[in-house]
Amino acid sequence: MRGHRLALGLGFCLLLGTALCSLWMYFENWLRVFYVPYYLPCPEIFNMELQYKGQKPFQPVTQSLYPQPKLLEQRPAELLTLTPWLAPIVSEGTFNPELLQHIYQPLNLTIGLTVFAVGK
């Protein structure tokens, strides 16, 4: 009797899970998601979306190969690279400002920056 109930319960859970998956897939294809194409680094995806809407495709900056930035000097071991909320801590010499300007200026982005220092 106990095995019969267990099999019946598992079958019901399987049937319910299949029904929920089917509903989720139906609504995922039914509801359109609109993307904002100006802040993410994958312009090909946004061009497909804009062509679907009949709008002019987004013209990104030409893809160029840039060297990976290197540290100008060795950082101390106790210097953190991530905050507790997983935001990157950028130190001078770890980025190329001309490269960032070349990539993001045509996108007309507004970026906020907070700088603080804690002394010992």
PAZAPA-4460 file (N, C-alpha, C; in steps of 0.05 Angstrom, whole numbers, plus 32768, in hexadecimal, padded with zeros to 4 digits):
% residues 120
    n_x    n_y    n_z   ca_x   ca_y   ca_z    c_x    c_y    c_z   seq   type   mol
   8011   7FE8   8000   8000   8000   8000   8011   8019   8000     1      M     A
   8027   8019   8010   8039   8030   8012   8047   8035   7FF8     2      R     A
   8050   801F   7FEB   805E   8021   7FD1   804B   802C   7FBB     3      G     A
   8032   8024   7FBD   801E   802D   7FA9   801A   804B   7FAC     4      H     A
   8018   8055   7FC5   8015   8072   7FCA   802D   8082   7FC0     5      R     A
   8045   8077   7FC5   805D   8084   7FBD   805F   8086   7F9E     6      L     A
   8058   8071   7F91   8058   8071   7F73   8043   8085   7F69     7      A     A
   802C   8085   7F75   8017   8098   7F6D   8020   80B5   7F72     8      L     A
   802D   80BA   7F88   8036   80D5   7F8E   804C   80DE   7F7B     9      G     A
   805F   80CC   7F75   8074   80D3   7F62   8069   80D8   7F46    10      L     A
   8056   80C8   7F3E   8049   80CB   7F24   803B   80E6   7F22    11      G     A
   802D   80ED   7F38   801F   8107   7F39   8033   811E   7F37    12      F     A
   8049   811C   7F46   805E   8131   7F45   806A   8134   7F29    13      C     A
   806E   811D   7F1C   8079   811E   7F01   8065   812B   7EED    14      L     A
   804C   8124   7EF0   8038   8130   7EDF   8035   814E   7EE4    15      L     A
   8036   8156   7EFD   8034   8172   7F03   804C   8182   7EF9    16      L     A
   8064   8176   7EFC   807C   8183   7EF2   807C   8187   7ED4    17      G     A
   8072   8172   7EC6   8070   8174   7EA9   805D   818A   7EA1    18      T     A
   8046   818B   7EAF   8032   81A0   7EA8   803E   81BC   7EAE    19      A     A
   804C   81BF   7EC4   8057   81DA   7ECA   806D   81E1   7EB5    20      L     A
   807D   81CE   7EAD   8092   81D4   7E98   8084   81DC   7E7E    21      C     A
   806F   81CE   7E77   8061   81D5   7E5E   8055   81F1   7E60    22      S     A
   8049   81F8   7E76   803E   8213   7E79   8054   8228   7E78    23      L     A
   806A   8222   7E85   8081   8236   7E86   808B   823A   7E69    24      W     A
   808E   8225   7E5A   8098   8228   7E3E   8084   8237   7E2D    25      M     A
   806A   8232   7E31   8055   8240   7E22   8056   825E   7E28    26      Y     A
   8057   8266   7E41   8058   8282   7E48   8072   828F   7E41    27      F     A
   8088   8280   7E41   80A2   828C   7E3A   80A1   8293   7E1C    28      E     A
   8095   8283   7E0B   8093   828A   7DEF   807D   829E   7DE9    29      N     A
   806A   82A0   7DFA   8053   82B2   7DF6   805A   82CF   7DFE    30      W     A
   8067   82D2   7E14   806E   82ED   7E1E   8087   82F7   7E11    31      L     A
   8087   830F   7E05   809E   831A   7DF9   80AE   8329   7E0E    32      R     A
   80C9   8326   7E0D   80DB   8334   7E1F   80E9   8349   7E0F    33      V     A
   80E8   8362   7E18   80F5   8377   7E09   810F   837E   7E17    34      F     A
   8124   837F   7E07   813F   8385   7E11   8146   83A2   7E0C    35      Y     A
   8158   83AC   7E1D   8163   83C6   7E19   817F   83C2   7E0D    36      V     A
   8183   83C9   7DF4   819B   83C1   7DE6   81B3   83D2   7DEA    37      P     A
   81B3   83E3   7DFE   81C9   83F7   7DFF   81DC   83F2   7E16    38      Y     A
   81D8   83DE   7E26   81EA   83DB   7E3D   81F8   83C0   7E3F    39      Y     A
   81F1   83AE   7E2E   81FE   8393   7E2E   8211   8390   7E17    40      L     A
   8226   8380   7E1A   823B   837F   7E05   8236   836A   7DEF    41      P     A
   821D   8364   7DE8   8217   8351   7DD3   8205   835D   7DBE    42      C     A
   820F   836F   7DAD   81FE   837D   7D9B   81F0   836C   7D86    43      P     A
   81FB   8354   7D80   81EF   8342   7D6D   81D3   833A   7D75    44      E     A
   81CF   8335   7D8F   81B5   832D   7D99   81A1   8344   7D96    45      I     A
   81AA   835C   7D9B   8198   8373   7D9A   8191   837A   7D7D    46      F     A
   81A4   8375   7D6A   819E   837A   7D4E   8188   8368   7D44    47      N     A
   8188   834E   7D4E   8173   833C   7D46   8158   8346   7D50    48      M     A
   8157   8350   7D69   813F   835A   7D75   8135   8373   7D66    49      E     A
   8148   8385   7D60   8140   839E   7D52   8136   8398   7D35    50      L     A
   8143   8385   7D28   8139   837E   7D0D   811D   8372   7D0E    51      Q     A
   8118   8363   7D23   80FD   8357   7D27   80E8   836D   7D2A    52      Y     A
   80F0   8383   7D38   80DD   8399   7D3D   80DD   83AC   7D25    53      K     A
   80EE   83A8   7D11   80EF   83BA   7CFA   80FE   83D4   7CFF    54      G     A
   8110   83D4   7D13   811F   83EC   7D19   813B   83E9   7D0D    55      Q     A
   8149   8400   7D0C   8164   8400   7D01   8177   83F1   7D14    56      K     A
   8188   83DF   7D09   819A   83CF   7D1A   81AE   83E1   7D28    57      P     A
   81B6   83D9   7D40   81CA   83E7   7D50   81E5   83E2   7D44    58      F     A
   81F5   83F8   7D40   8210   83F5   7D35   8224   83F7   7D4C    59      Q     A
   822F   83E0   7D54   8243   83E1   7D6A   825E   83EA   7D60    60      P     A
   8270   83EE   7D72   828C   83F4   7D6C   8298   83DC   7D5F    61      V     A
   82A9   83E0   7D4B   82B5   83C9   7D3E   82C5   83B9   7D52    62      T     A
   82C3   839F   7D4F   82D1   838D   7D61   82EF   838E   7D5C    63      Q     A
   82FE   8395   7D70   831B   8397   7D6E   8327   8385   7D84    64      S     A
   833F   837D   7D7F   834D   836D   7D93   835E   837F   7DA3    65      L     A
   835B   837E   7DBD   836A   838F   7DCF   8379   837C   7DE3    66      Y     A
   8391   8384   7DEA   839F   8373   7DFE   8391   8375   7E19    67      P     A
   8393   835F   7E27   8388   835E   7E43   8399   8371   7E54    68      Q     A
   838B   8383   7E64   839B   8394   7E75   83AB   8385   7E8A    69      P     A
   83C2   838F   7E8F   83D4   8382   7EA3   83D9   8396   7EBA    70      K     A
   83E0   838B   7ED0   83E6   839C   7EE7   8401   83AA   7EE2    71      L     A
   8402   83C3   7EE7   841B   83D2   7EE4   842E   83CB   7EFA    72      L     A
   8423   83C6   7F11   8434   83BF   7F28   8426   83A9   7F37    73      E     A
   8434   839A   7F46   8429   8384   7F56   8418   838F   7F6D    74      Q     A
   8400   8384   7F6F   83EE   838D   7F85   83F5   837E   7F9F    75      R     A
   83F1   838B   7FB5   83F4   837C   7FCF   83DF   8366   7FD1    76      P     A
   83E7   8351   7FDF   83D5   833A   7FE2   83BC   8341   7FF1    77      A     A
   83BD   8355   8003   83A5   835B   8013   8391   836E   8005    78      E     A
   8398   8377   7FEC   8387   8388   7FDD   8370   8378   7FD1    79      L     A
   8357   837F   7FD7   8340   8371   7FCD   833B   8377   7FB0    80      L     A
   832F   8364   7FA2   8327   8368   7F86   8309   8367   7F83    81      T     A
   82FA   835D   7F97   82DD   835D   7F97   82D2   8366   7FB1    82      L     A
   82BC   8374   7FB0   82AE   837D   7FC8   829D   8365   7FD3    83      T     A
   8293   8367   7FEB   8282   8351   7FF5   8268   834D   7FE4    84      P     A
   825F   8362   7FD5   8248   835F   7FC4   8250   8359   7FA7    85      W     A
   8269   8350   7FA3   8274   8346   7F8A   8277   835C   7F74    86      L     A
   827B   8375   7F7C   8282   838A   7F69   82A0   838B   7F67    87      A     A
   82AA   838E   7F4E   82C7   838F   7F4B   82D4   83A8   7F57    88      P     A
   82EB   83A4   7F62   82FB   83BB   7F6C   8311   83BF   7F58    89      I     A
   8310   83D6   7F4A   8322   83DC   7F34   8338   83EE   7F3F    90      V     A
   8351   83E6   7F3B   8368   83F6   7F43   8374   8403   7F2B    91      S     A
   8382   8419   7F30   8390   8426   7F1A   83A4   8413   7F0C    92      E     A
   83A4   8413   7EF2   83B6   8402   7EE3   83A9   83E7   7EDB    93      G     A
   8390   83E2   7EE2   8384   83C9   7EDB   8370   83CC   7EC4    94      T     A
   836D   83E4   7EB9   835B   83E8   7EA3   8367   83FC   7E90    95      F     A
   835D   83FD   7E77   8366   8410   7E63   834F   8423   7E5D    96      N     A
   8352   843C   7E66   833B   844F   7E63   8335   8455   7E46    97      P     A
   8349   8455   7E34   8344   845B   7E17   8333   8444   7E0B    98      E     A
   8339   842C   7E13   832A   8415   7E09   830D   8416   7E12    99      L     A
   8308   841C   7E2B   82ED   841E   7E36   82DE   8435   7E28   100      L     A
   82EB   844B   7E23   82DE   8462   7E16   82D7   845A   7DF9   101      Q     A
   82E9   844C   7DEC   82E4   8444   7DD0   82CC   8431   7DCE   102      H     A
   82C9   841F   7DE1   82B4   840C   7DE1   8299   8418   7DE9   103      I     A
   8299   8427   7DFF   827F   842F   7E0B   8276   844B   7E04   104      Y     A
   8287   845C   7DFA   827D   8477   7DF3   8268   8477   7DDD   105      Q     A
   826B   8467   7DC7   8256   8466   7DB3   823B   845C   7DBE   106      P     A
   823B   844E   7DD4   8222   8444   7DDF   8213   8459   7DEF   107      L     A
   8220   8470   7DF4   8214   8486   7E03   820A   847D   7E1F   108      N     A
   821C   8470   7E2D   8215   8466   7E48   821A   847B   7E5D   109      L     A
   820C   8479   7E73   8211   8489   7E8B   821A   8475   7EA0   110      T     A
   8231   847A   7EAB   823D   8467   7EBF   8241   8477   7ED9   111      I     A
   8238   846C   7EEF   823D   8479   7F09   8255   846C   7F16   112      G     A
   8264   847B   7F24   827D   8471   7F31   827D   847C   7F4D   113      L     A
   8283   846A   7F60   8286   8472   7F7C   82A2   846A   7F84   114      T     A
   82B0   847D   7F8F   82CC   8479   7F97   82CE   847F   7FB5   115      V     A
   82D9   846D   7FC4   82DD   8473   7FE0   82F7   8465   7FE9   116      F     A
   8302   846F   7FFE   831B   8464   8009   8318   8461   8027   117      A     A
   8323   844C   8031   8322   8447   804E   833F   8446   8058   118      V     A
   8345   8457   806A   8361   8457   8074   8364   8444   808C   119      G     A
   837D   843D   8092   8382   842C   80A9   838C   843D   80C0   120      K     A
***
